[in-house]
Amino acid sequence: MPLLPSLDVPRITRARGKFNVRTAERLDALFVVAPDSAQSRHFAALPEPQRWRELHSRDKARPGAVRSTTLANPRQTLAVLGYLRADATPFERLALAGRMLKEAAARAVDTVALASLTDRASNTASLEALLAATFAHAFALPAFRSTREPRRPLREIVLLDGDDVDVRHATAAARGNNLTRWLTALPPNKLDAKSYRRLIADLAREHGFSMRWLDESALRRLGANAFLAVAAANDESGAGIAHLRYRPPRRKSRAPDLALVGKGIVFDTGGINLKPQKAMFDMHIDMSGSAVALSTLIALAELRAPVAVDAWLAITENRIGPHGYKPQDVIRAANGVTIQVVHTDAEGRMALADTLALAGRTQPRLILDFATLTGASVYSLTERMSSVFTNRPALADKLVAAGRASGERVWSFPFDADFDSDLESKVADVLQCAMDGKGDHILAARFLSRFVPGNVAWAHVDLSSVSRSGGLGHVNTDITGFGVRFALEALLRQGLLEGPEPRR
């Protein structure tokens, strides 16, 4: 199986007013969102309206409920009805859409249609949620079974009255989500540091990005000793930091507006402070921050966003071995800050410290980093939301608004300087982490801030939501791909880059 998936998406066509008989008879499934106050008249535009009225009359309509039946045509079209309250949030729309698509799990579908019977104000939002769920449902995660039946691809999606749906944005977001899910799901012996480097290089060529790979020798010359400490126990060399550059057409400036930074620990044993078996089992997903950053870069390029973007991806394993770094080591990072090591399983903040410092040297207007950094974030929010932190208070509301609008929800945590007292070291500039786990997501953010230039705006996303049993929102796989929808919303619609200018 190739390491890169096909990210082709189904053809999207639009129908107006109502589905005619010919259109309905070629559908494998029809997914319809209705208000929980729906009346019989709402179903007049659907094929076999009486069938839909009978489905509706089975029980009292409840927000979030899903019902299904089949139509009486020769194709036995699957008919799925979902109910939404009038003031539903974007997350609730996505979650309903995800439950509706589950109804098609046992079917091979070639052509589906999406419709919303809600009022005009929410019709577009409901169709966009259904479209996102359909894209996610149609995408297969990597599998390595010796025998498997070929999967029938979804070929066409028909939108009823979907003229206002931003298909281009929805497609870029879905492709980004699917790529993130794919990379995160790859087994660690398939996606190791060397193969990840080749994969990134292939994607860079495909999308016209320039790419520079900072290998261990280059990082040693740059003084990136915090990253190299994490890589020291690897069986073989291959770790490094990928630096990719996208410049919009006719944009000659070398300086980036935005730097995307991602943690790419392709497997995390915990190092000398070894994780127990249960905690280590899924640690191939510890590279998902880099997948989010990479996929966001690609989505911005596909949308031809008028933003100069760099991506910095910190790619290594955190293994155990005789050369591994140890508690009480003192390590000097690329920006000169010395770190007293406390716990080798806090490797993400070590790898990101140098990556942020190197990204900061290019003086972007904003650094946005993604990392599966702390269990404390999961304990605080579960996997339903992710944590955000920023060194510019004016950006906090925009980050939360982007989470709300995208349906990939985030919560802004305190970032007050007095937390730094918990990271005071007697022998170095800063402790890597505290001995206990209290507020570790906050302390990790405060630690990382030491490696971001003070004149650069910065936001940090602690990805609590990259995996959740049963999925999250519109994504029904345990690997959720959380982050790309949020980032595109924050950058392109919530004006995150329109925040405070850097202090020179």
Buried (B, 14 or more C-beta within 10 A) or exposed (E): EEBBBEBEBBEBEEBEEBBEEEBBBBBBBBBBBBBBEBEEEBBEBBBBBEBBBEBBEEEEBEBBBBBBBEBEBEBEBBBBBBBBBEEBBBBBBBBBBBBBBBBBEEEEBBBBBBBBBBEEEBBBBBBBBBBBBBBBBBBBBBEEEEEEEEEEBBEBBBBBBBEEBEBEBBBBBBBBBBBBBBBBBBEBEBBBBBBBBEBBBEBBEEEEBEBEBBEBEEBEEBBBBBBBBBBBBBEEEBBBBBBBBBBBEEEEEEEBBBBBBBBBBBBBBBBBBEBEEEEBEBBBBBBBBBBBBBBBBBBBBBBEBEBBBBBBBBBBBBBBEEEBBEEEBEBBBBBEBBBBBBBBBBBBBBBBBBBBBBBBEBBBBBBBBBBBBBBBBBEBBEBBBBBBBBBBEEBBEBBBBBBBBBBBBBBBBEBEEEBBEBBEBEEBBBBBBBEEBEBBBBBBBBBBBBBBBEEBBBBBBBBBBBBBEEBBBBBBBBBBBBBBBBBBBBBBBBEBBEBEEEEE
